[in-house]
Amino acid sequence: MKKAACALMVLMLMTNMAYARPRPPFMGQNFSGVYECTGDDAHEGKYTGTVTMKLIPEQSTAEYSAYSFKLEVPQYGTYLGEAAAIGNNVAMHFALVDPAPRDFGTGVAIMQKNKQGKMTFHKYYYEPEFKGGNYGFEDCVMK
């Protein structure tokens, strides 16, 4: 019985290894950096902030990339989150460090270079619970 169990375990391990494919290396554009932003929030109005994105290489492959995301907004606080990209299209999730106001949401952005050659993005975001629901826009330029 022990031999049969061992043989079954070896067979299962070999089967799993046969399905594991090596992951292609990340070959997309790296959007890591610090961005200066201006925004317009439907509830709060105009604001400025700083976004920091950092590539997570071990979670990035081919044209897909993963990032840590931090937005710092004077007078409002720090929002932490993550971003996932394919090509120049980026999805971002963020949440204010203080959970009390339920200020969290999801954004979508398109990355591109401006005439000066700096990376920029235009983002639309949606916050389902902040003040009964909210949305806004940000325009950001890499420092």
N, CA, C and O atoms as CSV, one atom per row, in Angstrom:
chain,resi,resn,atom,element,x,y,z
A,1,MET,N,N,0.827,-1.195,0.000
A,1,MET,CA,C,0.000,0.000,0.000
A,1,MET,C,C,0.872,1.260,0.000
A,1,MET,O,O,0.560,2.241,-0.675
A,2,LYS,N,N,1.985,1.218,0.778
A,2,LYS,CA,C,2.858,2.382,0.832
A,2,LYS,C,C,3.478,2.656,-0.535
A,2,LYS,O,O,3.627,3.811,-0.932
A,3,LYS,N,N,3.845,1.583,-1.263
A,3,LYS,CA,C,4.439,1.769,-2.585
A,3,LYS,C,C,3.440,2.416,-3.539
A,3,LYS,O,O,3.812,3.274,-4.339
A,4,ALA,N,N,2.191,2.014,-3.459
A,4,ALA,CA,C,1.160,2.578,-4.333
A,4,ALA,C,C,0.949,4.054,-4.013
A,4,ALA,O,O,0.797,4.867,-4.925
A,5,ALA,N,N,0.940,4.404,-2.743
A,5,ALA,CA,C,0.770,5.803,-2.336
A,5,ALA,C,C,1.953,6.646,-2.810
A,5,ALA,O,O,1.767,7.761,-3.297
A,6,CYS,N,N,3.156,6.120,-2.669
A,6,CYS,CA,C,4.345,6.844,-3.135
A,6,CYS,C,C,4.313,7.018,-4.649
A,6,CYS,O,O,4.620,8.094,-5.163
A,7,ALA,N,N,3.944,5.967,-5.352
A,7,ALA,CA,C,3.882,6.043,-6.810
A,7,ALA,C,C,2.843,7.069,-7.248
A,7,ALA,O,O,3.066,7.815,-8.201
A,8,LEU,N,N,1.713,7.105,-6.555
A,8,LEU,CA,C,0.663,8.070,-6.868
A,8,LEU,C,C,1.150,9.498,-6.618
A,8,LEU,O,O,0.877,10.386,-7.425
A,9,MET,N,N,1.862,9.733,-5.518
A,9,MET,CA,C,2.398,11.053,-5.209
A,9,MET,C,C,3.394,11.490,-6.280
A,9,MET,O,O,3.356,12.639,-6.722
A,10,VAL,N,N,4.285,10.593,-6.703
A,10,VAL,CA,C,5.266,10.917,-7.740
A,10,VAL,C,C,4.553,11.245,-9.053
A,10,VAL,O,O,4.927,12.197,-9.738
A,11,LEU,N,N,3.545,10.475,-9.400
A,11,LEU,CA,C,2.783,10.705,-10.619
A,11,LEU,C,C,2.089,12.074,-10.575
A,11,LEU,O,O,2.092,12.803,-11.567
A,12,MET,N,N,1.500,12.418,-9.436
A,12,MET,CA,C,0.831,13.711,-9.294
A,12,MET,C,C,1.837,14.858,-9.417
A,12,MET,O,O,1.550,15.868,-10.060
A,13,LEU,N,N,2.996,14.709,-8.812
A,13,LEU,CA,C,4.026,15.738,-8.885
A,13,LEU,C,C,4.503,15.916,-10.325
A,13,LEU,O,O,4.669,17.044,-10.788
A,14,MET,N,N,4.722,14.823,-11.023
A,14,MET,CA,C,5.176,14.903,-12.412
A,14,MET,C,C,4.107,15.538,-13.296
A,14,MET,O,O,4.429,16.307,-14.202
A,15,THR,N,N,2.841,15.223,-13.041
A,15,THR,CA,C,1.745,15.797,-13.820
A,15,THR,C,C,1.693,17.302,-13.618
A,15,THR,O,O,1.541,18.052,-14.583
A,16,ASN,N,N,1.818,17.753,-12.373
A,16,ASN,CA,C,1.811,19.192,-12.102
A,16,ASN,C,C,2.993,19.885,-12.761
A,16,ASN,O,O,2.843,20.992,-13.277
A,17,MET,N,N,4.156,19.266,-12.755
A,17,MET,CA,C,5.344,19.862,-13.364
A,17,MET,C,C,5.181,19.960,-14.878
A,17,MET,O,O,5.686,20.895,-15.500
A,18,ALA,N,N,4.480,18.998,-15.469
A,18,ALA,CA,C,4.283,19.008,-16.917
A,18,ALA,C,C,3.423,20.198,-17.346
A,18,ALA,O,O,3.596,20.720,-18.447
A,19,TYR,N,N,2.501,20.630,-16.485
A,19,TYR,CA,C,1.629,21.750,-16.827
A,19,TYR,C,C,2.248,23.098,-16.500
A,19,TYR,O,O,1.788,24.116,-17.019
A,20,ALA,N,N,3.257,23.142,-15.673
A,20,ALA,CA,C,3.907,24.410,-15.323
A,20,ALA,C,C,4.742,24.877,-16.507
A,20,ALA,O,O,5.635,24.170,-16.974
A,21,ARG,N,N,4.441,26.065,-16.978
A,21,ARG,CA,C,5.188,26.626,-18.091
A,21,ARG,C,C,6.039,27.777,-17.580
A,21,ARG,O,O,5.610,28.524,-16.701
A,22,PRO,N,N,7.225,27.924,-18.117
A,22,PRO,CA,C,8.019,29.072,-17.691
A,22,PRO,C,C,7.323,30.360,-18.114
A,22,PRO,O,O,6.759,30.457,-19.204
A,23,ARG,N,N,7.377,31.313,-17.248
A,23,ARG,CA,C,6.737,32.598,-17.485
A,23,ARG,C,C,7.671,33.480,-18.310
A,23,ARG,O,O,8.854,33.593,-17.989
A,24,PRO,N,N,7.152,34.108,-19.372
A,24,PRO,CA,C,8.030,34.991,-20.142
A,24,PRO,C,C,8.440,36.201,-19.302
A,24,PRO,O,O,7.661,36.652,-18.462
A,25,PRO,N,N,9.627,36.726,-19.508
A,25,PRO,CA,C,10.059,37.887,-18.736
A,25,PRO,C,C,9.237,39.119,-19.092
A,25,PRO,O,O,8.647,39.196,-20.170
A,26,PHE,N,N,9.205,40.079,-18.176
A,26,PHE,CA,C,8.509,41.337,-18.417
A,26,PHE,C,C,9.216,42.087,-19.534
A,26,PHE,O,O,10.427,42.298,-19.479
A,27,MET,N,N,8.456,42.490,-20.550
A,27,MET,CA,C,9.035,43.182,-21.693
A,27,MET,C,C,8.274,44.463,-22.012
A,27,MET,O,O,8.490,45.063,-23.065
A,28,GLY,N,N,7.388,44.888,-21.119
A,28,GLY,CA,C,6.596,46.085,-21.377
A,28,GLY,C,C,7.300,47.347,-20.913
A,28,GLY,O,O,8.444,47.309,-20.460
A,29,GLN,N,N,6.604,48.456,-21.033
A,29,GLN,CA,C,7.094,49.756,-20.566
A,29,GLN,C,C,7.002,49.786,-19.047
A,29,GLN,O,O,5.991,49.369,-18.482
A,30,ASN,N,N,8.040,50.272,-18.383
A,30,ASN,CA,C,8.050,50.397,-16.927
A,30,ASN,C,C,7.575,51.804,-16.568
A,30,ASN,O,O,8.230,52.786,-16.918
A,31,PHE,N,N,6.451,51.909,-15.880
A,31,PHE,CA,C,5.869,53.190,-15.510
A,31,PHE,C,C,6.277,53.633,-14.107
A,31,PHE,O,O,5.691,54.569,-13.564
A,32,SER,N,N,7.265,52.980,-13.517
A,32,SER,CA,C,7.715,53.349,-12.173
A,32,SER,C,C,8.177,54.796,-12.155
A,32,SER,O,O,8.820,55.271,-13.091
A,33,GLY,N,N,7.837,55.491,-11.071
A,33,GLY,CA,C,8.295,56.861,-10.916
A,33,GLY,C,C,7.382,57.662,-10.019
A,33,GLY,O,O,6.413,57.150,-9.458
A,34,VAL,N,N,7.717,58.933,-9.898
A,34,VAL,CA,C,6.937,59.870,-9.092
A,34,VAL,C,C,6.283,60.863,-10.053
A,34,VAL,O,O,6.950,61.451,-10.904
A,35,TYR,N,N,4.986,61.038,-9.908
A,35,TYR,CA,C,4.195,61.880,-10.786
A,35,TYR,C,C,3.551,63.013,-9.995
A,35,TYR,O,O,3.033,62.796,-8.899
A,36,GLU,N,N,3.584,64.214,-10.548
A,36,GLU,CA,C,2.861,65.359,-9.989
A,36,GLU,C,C,1.489,65.393,-10.648
A,36,GLU,O,O,1.377,65.294,-11.870
A,37,CYS,N,N,0.446,65.533,-9.836
A,37,CYS,CA,C,-0.919,65.411,-10.352
A,37,CYS,C,C,-1.794,66.604,-9.982
A,37,CYS,O,O,-1.623,67.231,-8.936
A,38,THR,N,N,-2.727,66.891,-10.867
A,38,THR,CA,C,-3.827,67.806,-10.572
A,38,THR,C,C,-5.102,67.013,-10.789
A,38,THR,O,O,-5.212,66.247,-11.746
A,39,GLY,N,N,-6.059,67.198,-9.902
A,39,GLY,CA,C,-7.282,66.434,-10.002
A,39,GLY,C,C,-8.512,67.292,-9.834
A,39,GLY,O,O,-8.439,68.442,-9.401
A,40,ASP,N,N,-9.648,66.710,-10.186
A,40,ASP,CA,C,-10.939,67.351,-9.998
A,40,ASP,C,C,-11.907,66.278,-9.517
A,40,ASP,O,O,-12.304,65.391,-10.273
A,41,ASP,N,N,-12.277,66.378,-8.245
A,41,ASP,CA,C,-13.122,65.405,-7.573
A,41,ASP,C,C,-14.560,65.944,-7.537
A,41,ASP,O,O,-14.776,67.112,-7.214
A,42,ALA,N,N,-15.524,65.107,-7.864
A,42,ALA,CA,C,-16.916,65.554,-7.934
A,42,ALA,C,C,-17.419,66.105,-6.599
A,42,ALA,O,O,-18.253,67.011,-6.595
A,43,HIS,N,N,-16.936,65.585,-5.462
A,43,HIS,CA,C,-17.363,66.085,-4.147
A,43,HIS,C,C,-16.420,67.131,-3.576
A,43,HIS,O,O,-16.873,68.114,-2.988
A,44,GLU,N,N,-15.125,66.938,-3.738
A,44,GLU,CA,C,-14.139,67.783,-3.060
A,44,GLU,C,C,-13.598,68.920,-3.930
A,44,GLU,O,O,-12.997,69.858,-3.407
A,45,GLY,N,N,-13.798,68.851,-5.230
A,45,GLY,CA,C,-13.299,69.897,-6.117
A,45,GLY,C,C,-11.866,69.660,-6.544
A,45,GLY,O,O,-11.381,68.528,-6.551
A,46,LYS,N,N,-11.200,70.736,-6.897
A,46,LYS,CA,C,-9.837,70.649,-7.427
A,46,LYS,C,C,-8.836,70.357,-6.303
A,46,LYS,O,O,-8.996,70.810,-5.169
A,47,TYR,N,N,-7.797,69.586,-6.655
A,47,TYR,CA,C,-6.755,69.229,-5.690
A,47,TYR,C,C,-5.459,68.940,-6.434
A,47,TYR,O,O,-5.447,68.799,-7.657
A,48,THR,N,N,-4.375,68.856,-5.683
A,48,THR,CA,C,-3.082,68.432,-6.221
A,48,THR,C,C,-2.607,67.237,-5.401
A,48,THR,O,O,-3.047,67.033,-4.270
A,49,GLY,N,N,-1.717,66.462,-5.977
A,49,GLY,CA,C,-1.185,65.304,-5.274
A,49,GLY,C,C,0.051,64.764,-5.954
A,49,GLY,O,O,0.468,65.241,-7.010
A,50,THR,N,N,0.623,63.763,-5.326
A,50,THR,CA,C,1.807,63.094,-5.850
A,50,THR,C,C,1.538,61.593,-5.873
A,50,THR,O,O,1.177,61.002,-4.855
A,51,VAL,N,N,1.717,60.988,-7.033
A,51,VAL,CA,C,1.563,59.539,-7.189
A,51,VAL,C,C,2.949,58.925,-7.316
A,51,VAL,O,O,3.794,59.421,-8.061
A,52,THR,N,N,3.175,57.832,-6.575
A,52,THR,CA,C,4.398,57.042,-6.702
A,52,THR,C,C,4.001,55.629,-7.120
A,52,THR,O,O,3.214,54.966,-6.444
A,53,MET,N,N,4.552,55.183,-8.231
A,53,MET,CA,C,4.315,53.817,-8.707
A,53,MET,C,C,5.646,53.094,-8.763
A,53,MET,O,O,6.650,53.653,-9.204
A,54,LYS,N,N,5.647,51.831,-8.308
A,54,LYS,CA,C,6.873,51.035,-8.318
A,54,LYS,C,C,6.563,49.653,-8.885
A,54,LYS,O,O,5.695,48.939,-8.383
A,55,LEU,N,N,7.293,49.289,-9.941
A,55,LEU,CA,C,7.107,47.990,-10.587
A,55,LEU,C,C,7.400,46.859,-9.612
A,55,LEU,O,O,8.350,46.931,-8.832
A,56,ILE,N,N,6.583,45.818,-9.660
A,56,ILE,CA,C,6.814,44.589,-8.898
A,56,ILE,C,C,7.220,43.531,-9.929
A,56,ILE,O,O,6.362,42.853,-10.494
A,57,PRO,N,N,8.546,43.389,-10.177
A,57,PRO,CA,C,9.015,42.526,-11.282
A,57,PRO,C,C,8.571,41.075,-11.159
A,57,PRO,O,O,8.251,40.443,-12.166
A,58,GLU,N,N,8.547,40.539,-9.952
A,58,GLU,CA,C,8.191,39.120,-9.797
A,58,GLU,C,C,6.718,38.838,-10.118
A,58,GLU,O,O,6.328,37.679,-10.255
A,59,GLN,N,N,5.901,39.889,-10.238
A,59,GLN,CA,C,4.492,39.721,-10.597
A,59,GLN,C,C,4.188,40.279,-11.984
A,59,GLN,O,O,3.023,40.420,-12.356
A,60,SER,N,N,5.230,40.596,-12.747
A,60,SER,CA,C,5.075,41.165,-14.083
A,60,SER,C,C,5.625,40.188,-15.115
A,60,SER,O,O,6.662,39.560,-14.899
A,61,THR,N,N,4.918,40.066,-16.242
A,61,THR,CA,C,5.315,39.111,-17.268
A,61,THR,C,C,4.852,39.587,-18.638
A,61,THR,O,O,3.781,40.178,-18.772
A,62,ALA,N,N,5.664,39.327,-19.647
A,62,ALA,CA,C,5.358,39.729,-21.029
A,62,ALA,C,C,4.976,41.207,-21.048
A,62,ALA,O,O,5.758,42.039,-20.587
A,63,GLU,N,N,3.798,41.562,-21.567
A,63,GLU,CA,C,3.374,42.960,-21.612
A,63,GLU,C,C,2.537,43.366,-20.395
A,63,GLU,O,O,2.027,44.485,-20.344
A,64,TYR,N,N,2.393,42.478,-19.430
A,64,TYR,CA,C,1.605,42.729,-18.219
A,64,TYR,C,C,2.528,43.173,-17.080
A,64,TYR,O,O,3.600,42.604,-16.873
A,65,SER,N,N,2.088,44.200,-16.345
A,65,SER,CA,C,2.932,44.667,-15.244
A,65,SER,C,C,2.095,44.962,-14.007
A,65,SER,O,O,0.926,45.335,-14.095
A,66,ALA,N,N,2.730,44.783,-12.855
A,66,ALA,CA,C,2.103,45.019,-11.553
A,66,ALA,C,C,2.908,46.077,-10.811
A,66,ALA,O,O,4.133,46.123,-10.918
A,67,TYR,N,N,2.212,46.928,-10.056
A,67,TYR,CA,C,2.852,48.044,-9.357
A,67,TYR,C,C,2.271,48.216,-7.965
A,67,TYR,O,O,1.108,47.900,-7.714
A,68,SER,N,N,3.106,48.725,-7.061
A,68,SER,CA,C,2.572,49.305,-5.837
A,68,SER,C,C,2.193,50.733,-6.210
A,68,SER,O,O,2.792,51.328,-7.106
A,69,PHE,N,N,1.205,51.274,-5.524
A,69,PHE,CA,C,0.649,52.578,-5.874
A,69,PHE,C,C,0.442,53.384,-4.595
A,69,PHE,O,O,-0.119,52.887,-3.618
A,70,LYS,N,N,0.901,54.632,-4.615
A,70,LYS,CA,C,0.685,55.520,-3.467
A,70,LYS,C,C,0.333,56.903,-3.994
A,70,LYS,O,O,1.042,57.458,-4.833
A,71,LEU,N,N,-0.763,57.449,-3.494
A,71,LEU,CA,C,-1.182,58.813,-3.824
A,71,LEU,C,C,-1.179,59.617,-2.532
A,71,LEU,O,O,-1.840,59.243,-1.563
A,72,GLU,N,N,-0.437,60.721,-2.515
A,72,GLU,CA,C,-0.393,61.607,-1.360
A,72,GLU,C,C,-1.049,62.926,-1.752
A,72,GLU,O,O,-0.616,63.599,-2.687
A,73,VAL,N,N,-2.108,63.284,-1.014
A,73,VAL,CA,C,-2.863,64.496,-1.301
A,73,VAL,C,C,-2.835,65.391,-0.062
A,73,VAL,O,O,-3.398,65.030,0.972
A,74,PRO,N,N,-2.180,66.562,-0.157
A,74,PRO,CA,C,-2.170,67.473,0.990
A,74,PRO,C,C,-3.608,67.791,1.434
A,74,PRO,O,O,-4.503,67.934,0.601
A,75,GLN,N,N,-3.811,67.896,2.708
A,75,GLN,CA,C,-5.108,68.191,3.334
A,75,GLN,C,C,-6.053,66.981,3.381
A,75,GLN,O,O,-7.062,67.022,4.085
A,76,TYR,N,N,-5.743,65.906,2.644
A,76,TYR,CA,C,-6.626,64.737,2.628
A,76,TYR,C,C,-5.949,63.491,3.161
A,76,TYR,O,O,-6.575,62.721,3.890
A,77,GLY,N,N,-4.676,63.268,2.815
A,77,GLY,CA,C,-3.969,62.112,3.337
A,77,GLY,C,C,-3.305,61.271,2.269
A,77,GLY,O,O,-3.126,61.694,1.127
A,78,THR,N,N,-2.941,60.054,2.681
A,78,THR,CA,C,-2.236,59.106,1.824
A,78,THR,C,C,-3.165,57.962,1.446
A,78,THR,O,O,-3.861,57.395,2.289
A,79,TYR,N,N,-3.159,57.642,0.176
A,79,TYR,CA,C,-3.943,56.533,-0.371
A,79,TYR,C,C,-2.958,55.475,-0.841
A,79,TYR,O,O,-2.063,55.768,-1.633
A,80,LEU,N,N,-3.113,54.255,-0.363
A,80,LEU,CA,C,-2.254,53.146,-0.782
A,80,LEU,C,C,-3.047,52.195,-1.649
A,80,LEU,O,O,-4.265,52.080,-1.509
A,81,GLY,N,N,-2.349,51.507,-2.555
A,81,GLY,CA,C,-3.042,50.561,-3.408
A,81,GLY,C,C,-2.103,49.845,-4.344
A,81,GLY,O,O,-0.915,49.690,-4.065
A,82,GLU,N,N,-2.651,49.409,-5.459
A,82,GLU,CA,C,-1.899,48.678,-6.455
A,82,GLU,C,C,-2.419,49.046,-7.833
A,82,GLU,O,O,-3.514,49.587,-7.989
A,83,ALA,N,N,-1.600,48.737,-8.824
A,83,ALA,CA,C,-1.981,48.974,-10.211
A,83,ALA,C,C,-1.570,47.769,-11.043
A,83,ALA,O,O,-0.583,47.095,-10.749
A,84,ALA,N,N,-2.340,47.517,-12.077
A,84,ALA,CA,C,-2.033,46.450,-13.028
A,84,ALA,C,C,-2.154,47.036,-14.424
A,84,ALA,O,O,-3.098,47.771,-14.715
A,85,ALA,N,N,-1.194,46.709,-15.291
A,85,ALA,CA,C,-1.183,47.296,-16.629
A,85,ALA,C,C,-1.009,46.239,-17.698
A,85,ALA,O,O,-0.384,45.201,-17.482
A,86,ILE,N,N,-1.576,46.528,-18.852
A,86,ILE,CA,C,-1.290,45.804,-20.077
A,86,ILE,C,C,-1.042,46.882,-21.123
A,86,ILE,O,O,-1.918,47.696,-21.415
A,87,GLY,N,N,0.137,46.876,-21.670
A,87,GLY,CA,C,0.499,47.945,-22.593
A,87,GLY,C,C,0.427,49.290,-21.886
A,87,GLY,O,O,0.994,49.446,-20.805
A,88,ASN,N,N,-0.258,50.260,-22.474
A,88,ASN,CA,C,-0.386,51.598,-21.887
A,88,ASN,C,C,-1.655,51.776,-21.068
A,88,ASN,O,O,-1.916,52.875,-20.578
A,89,ASN,N,N,-2.445,50.733,-20.910
A,89,ASN,CA,C,-3.688,50.797,-20.144
A,89,ASN,C,C,-3.437,50.295,-18.724
A,89,ASN,O,O,-2.917,49.198,-18.523
A,90,VAL,N,N,-3.819,51.122,-17.736
A,90,VAL,CA,C,-3.531,50.808,-16.341
A,90,VAL,C,C,-4.813,50.882,-15.520
A,90,VAL,O,O,-5.589,51.829,-15.647
A,91,ALA,N,N,-5.025,49.879,-14.681
A,91,ALA,CA,C,-6.100,49.895,-13.683
A,91,ALA,C,C,-5.452,50.109,-12.325
A,91,ALA,O,O,-4.404,49.533,-12.033
A,92,MET,N,N,-6.082,50.947,-11.489
A,92,MET,CA,C,-5.507,51.283,-10.189
A,92,MET,C,C,-6.575,51.137,-9.112
A,92,MET,O,O,-7.720,51.550,-9.296
A,93,HIS,N,N,-6.193,50.553,-8.003
A,93,HIS,CA,C,-7.056,50.504,-6.824
A,93,HIS,C,C,-6.351,51.287,-5.737
A,93,HIS,O,O,-5.132,51.188,-5.595
A,94,PHE,N,N,-7.101,52.067,-4.963
A,94,PHE,CA,C,-6.504,52.900,-3.917
A,94,PHE,C,C,-7.467,53.021,-2.743
A,94,PHE,O,O,-8.680,52.898,-2.907
A,95,ALA,N,N,-6.910,53.263,-1.556
A,95,ALA,CA,C,-7.735,53.442,-0.355
A,95,ALA,C,C,-7.021,54.386,0.603
A,95,ALA,O,O,-5.825,54.243,0.858
A,96,LEU,N,N,-7.765,55.348,1.128
A,96,LEU,CA,C,-7.224,56.249,2.133
A,96,LEU,C,C,-6.789,55.424,3.332
A,96,LEU,O,O,-7.499,54.509,3.750
A,97,VAL,N,N,-5.615,55.744,3.891
A,97,VAL,CA,C,-5.085,54.984,5.029
A,97,VAL,C,C,-6.089,54.989,6.194
A,97,VAL,O,O,-6.235,53.978,6.881
A,98,ASP,N,N,-6.771,56.099,6.419
A,98,ASP,CA,C,-7.822,56.181,7.438
A,98,ASP,C,C,-9.098,55.588,6.844
A,98,ASP,O,O,-9.662,56.173,5.919
A,99,PRO,N,N,-9.573,54.442,7.348
A,99,PRO,CA,C,-10.732,53.801,6.738
A,99,PRO,C,C,-12.080,54.470,7.077
A,99,PRO,O,O,-13.090,54.163,6.443
A,100,ALA,N,N,-12.108,55.363,8.049
A,100,ALA,CA,C,-13.370,55.938,8.519
A,100,ALA,C,C,-14.220,56.587,7.416
A,100,ALA,O,O,-15.422,56.327,7.366
A,101,PRO,N,N,-13.655,57.416,6.533
A,101,PRO,CA,C,-14.523,58.050,5.531
A,101,PRO,C,C,-14.884,57.154,4.347
A,101,PRO,O,O,-15.603,57.584,3.445
A,102,ARG,N,N,-14.395,55.921,4.340
A,102,ARG,CA,C,-14.682,54.959,3.258
A,102,ARG,C,C,-14.279,55.542,1.896
A,102,ARG,O,O,-14.999,55.430,0.904
A,103,ASP,N,N,-13.100,56.167,1.894
A,103,ASP,CA,C,-12.564,56.844,0.711
A,103,ASP,C,C,-11.620,55.898,-0.011
A,103,ASP,O,O,-10.409,55.924,0.208
A,104,PHE,N,N,-12.183,55.064,-0.872
A,104,PHE,CA,C,-11.417,54.096,-1.654
A,104,PHE,C,C,-12.080,53.937,-3.009
A,104,PHE,O,O,-13.262,54.239,-3.173
A,105,GLY,N,N,-11.316,53.464,-3.973
A,105,GLY,CA,C,-11.914,53.283,-5.286
A,105,GLY,C,C,-10.990,52.645,-6.294
A,105,GLY,O,O,-9.924,52.129,-5.960
A,106,THR,N,N,-11.431,52.695,-7.540
A,106,THR,CA,C,-10.726,52.097,-8.661
A,106,THR,C,C,-10.626,53.128,-9.778
A,106,THR,O,O,-11.576,53.862,-10.049
A,107,GLY,N,N,-9.476,53.173,-10.415
A,107,GLY,CA,C,-9.277,54.094,-11.525
A,107,GLY,C,C,-8.763,53.383,-12.752
A,107,GLY,O,O,-8.200,52.292,-12.669
A,108,VAL,N,N,-8.964,54.012,-13.892
A,108,VAL,CA,C,-8.397,53.539,-15.153
A,108,VAL,C,C,-7.634,54.697,-15.773
A,108,VAL,O,O,-8.075,55.845,-15.717
A,109,ALA,N,N,-6.490,54.390,-16.362
A,109,ALA,CA,C,-5.649,55.443,-16.922
A,109,ALA,C,C,-4.999,54.969,-18.210
A,109,ALA,O,O,-4.828,53.774,-18.448
A,110,ILE,N,N,-4.647,55.936,-19.020
A,110,ILE,CA,C,-3.877,55.679,-20.231
A,110,ILE,C,C,-2.552,56.413,-20.089
A,110,ILE,O,O,-2.522,57.626,-19.880
A,111,MET,N,N,-1.464,55.672,-20.204
A,111,MET,CA,C,-0.117,56.235,-20.102
A,111,MET,C,C,0.358,56.652,-21.491
A,111,MET,O,O,0.123,55.954,-22.477
A,112,GLN,N,N,1.025,57.796,-21.551
A,112,GLN,CA,C,1.628,58.234,-22.810
A,112,GLN,C,C,2.694,59.277,-22.519
A,112,GLN,O,O,2.735,59.847,-21.429
A,113,LYS,N,N,3.549,59.521,-23.491
A,113,LYS,CA,C,4.580,60.544,-23.337
A,113,LYS,C,C,4.057,61.859,-23.890
A,113,LYS,O,O,3.387,61.894,-24.922
A,114,ASN,N,N,4.380,62.953,-23.176
A,114,ASN,CA,C,3.986,64.274,-23.664
A,114,ASN,C,C,5.031,64.796,-24.647
A,114,ASN,O,O,5.990,64.096,-24.969
A,115,LYS,N,N,4.843,66.021,-25.119
A,115,LYS,CA,C,5.755,66.598,-26.119
A,115,LYS,C,C,7.173,66.750,-25.585
A,115,LYS,O,O,8.127,66.776,-26.362
A,116,GLN,N,N,7.319,66.852,-24.265
A,116,GLN,CA,C,8.640,66.983,-23.655
A,116,GLN,C,C,9.287,65.624,-23.388
A,116,GLN,O,O,10.401,65.558,-22.867
A,117,GLY,N,N,8.593,64.540,-23.743
A,117,GLY,CA,C,9.134,63.199,-23.556
A,117,GLY,C,C,8.910,62.625,-22.174
A,117,GLY,O,O,9.461,61.573,-21.851
A,118,LYS,N,N,8.101,63.303,-21.336
A,118,LYS,CA,C,7.821,62.796,-19.989
A,118,LYS,C,C,6.571,61.915,-20.008
A,118,LYS,O,O,5.612,62.186,-20.732
A,119,MET,N,N,6.603,60.857,-19.199
A,119,MET,CA,C,5.451,59.972,-19.089
A,119,MET,C,C,4.326,60.710,-18.369
A,119,MET,O,O,4.556,61.383,-17.364
A,120,THR,N,N,3.113,60.578,-18.892
A,120,THR,CA,C,1.932,61.198,-18.295
A,120,THR,C,C,0.809,60.168,-18.241
A,120,THR,O,O,0.852,59.146,-18.926
A,121,PHE,N,N,-0.192,60.453,-17.419
A,121,PHE,CA,C,-1.418,59.666,-17.502
A,121,PHE,C,C,-2.628,60.508,-17.149
A,121,PHE,O,O,-2.566,61.434,-16.341
A,122,HIS,N,N,-3.725,60.150,-17.785
A,122,HIS,CA,C,-5.036,60.743,-17.501
A,122,HIS,C,C,-5.857,59.628,-16.882
A,122,HIS,O,O,-5.996,58.552,-17.464
A,123,LYS,N,N,-6.407,59.889,-15.685
A,123,LYS,CA,C,-7.111,58.840,-14.944
A,123,LYS,C,C,-8.534,59.272,-14.627
A,123,LYS,O,O,-8.783,60.414,-14.242
A,124,TYR,N,N,-9.455,58.347,-14.796
A,124,TYR,CA,C,-10.829,58.472,-14.294
A,124,TYR,C,C,-10.931,57.521,-13.117
A,124,TYR,O,O,-10.454,56.389,-13.202
A,125,TYR,N,N,-11.540,57.951,-12.022
A,125,TYR,CA,C,-11.717,57.047,-10.879
A,125,TYR,C,C,-13.145,57.070,-10.375
A,125,TYR,O,O,-13.885,58.035,-10.564
A,126,TYR,N,N,-13.505,55.978,-9.730
A,126,TYR,CA,C,-14.834,55.782,-9.161
A,126,TYR,C,C,-14.676,55.313,-7.730
A,126,TYR,O,O,-13.887,54.410,-7.451
A,127,GLU,N,N,-15.421,55.922,-6.822
A,127,GLU,CA,C,-15.414,55.551,-5.406
A,127,GLU,C,C,-16.850,55.205,-5.008
A,127,GLU,O,O,-17.677,56.105,-4.861
A,128,PRO,N,N,-17.159,53.925,-4.834
A,128,PRO,CA,C,-18.549,53.524,-4.621
A,128,PRO,C,C,-19.161,53.962,-3.291
A,128,PRO,O,O,-20.381,54.101,-3.206
A,129,GLU,N,N,-18.351,54.186,-2.245
A,129,GLU,CA,C,-18.921,54.463,-0.927
A,129,GLU,C,C,-18.587,55.835,-0.359
A,129,GLU,O,O,-19.172,56.221,0.652
A,130,PHE,N,N,-17.689,56.574,-0.955
A,130,PHE,CA,C,-17.299,57.870,-0.409
A,130,PHE,C,C,-18.426,58.878,-0.621
A,130,PHE,O,O,-18.769,59.213,-1.756
A,131,LYS,N,N,-18.991,59.351,0.473
A,131,LYS,CA,C,-20.064,60.355,0.447
A,131,LYS,C,C,-21.209,59.960,-0.481
A,131,LYS,O,O,-21.729,60.794,-1.221
A,132,GLY,N,N,-21.601,58.686,-0.438
A,132,GLY,CA,C,-22.722,58.212,-1.247
A,132,GLY,C,C,-22.358,57.851,-2.680
A,132,GLY,O,O,-23.244,57.576,-3.489
A,133,GLY,N,N,-21.085,57.848,-3.004
A,133,GLY,CA,C,-20.615,57.547,-4.358
A,133,GLY,C,C,-19.920,58.772,-4.923
A,133,GLY,O,O,-20.341,59.904,-4.684
A,134,ASN,N,N,-18.858,58.542,-5.671
A,134,ASN,CA,C,-18.053,59.663,-6.128
A,134,ASN,C,C,-17.233,59.254,-7.352
A,134,ASN,O,O,-17.038,58.070,-7.623
A,135,TYR,N,N,-16.763,60.259,-8.078
A,135,TYR,CA,C,-15.861,60.032,-9.206
A,135,TYR,C,C,-14.999,61.267,-9.386
A,135,TYR,O,O,-15.245,62.310,-8.779
A,136,GLY,N,N,-13.986,61.134,-10.230
A,136,GLY,CA,C,-13.133,62.273,-10.513
A,136,GLY,C,C,-12.119,61.944,-11.594
A,136,GLY,O,O,-12.089,60.843,-12.143
A,137,PHE,N,N,-11.286,62.946,-11.880
A,137,PHE,CA,C,-10.268,62.832,-12.917
A,137,PHE,C,C,-8.942,63.342,-12.375
A,137,PHE,O,O,-8.913,64.247,-11.541
A,138,GLU,N,N,-7.846,62.761,-12.850
A,138,GLU,CA,C,-6.500,63.228,-12.525
A,138,GLU,C,C,-5.654,63.277,-13.785
A,138,GLU,O,O,-5.762,62.423,-14.664
A,139,ASP,N,N,-4.817,64.288,-13.851
A,139,ASP,CA,C,-3.804,64.374,-14.896
A,139,ASP,C,C,-2.465,64.444,-14.201
A,139,ASP,O,O,-2.244,65.313,-13.358
A,140,CYS,N,N,-1.565,63.531,-14.547
A,140,CYS,CA,C,-0.300,63.391,-13.841
A,140,CYS,C,C,0.867,63.391,-14.824
A,140,CYS,O,O,0.766,62.856,-15.928
A,141,VAL,N,N,1.977,64.001,-14.404
A,141,VAL,CA,C,3.193,64.081,-15.211
A,141,VAL,C,C,4.356,63.611,-14.357
A,141,VAL,O,O,4.511,64.044,-13.216
A,142,MET,N,N,5.183,62.713,-14.918
A,142,MET,CA,C,6.338,62.209,-14.165
A,142,MET,C,C,7.326,63.342,-13.920
A,142,MET,O,O,7.595,64.153,-14.807
A,143,LYS,N,N,7.864,63.385,-12.700
A,143,LYS,CA,C,8.871,64.398,-12.335
A,143,LYS,C,C,10.148,64.184,-13.118
A,143,LYS,O,O,11.108,64.935,-12.949
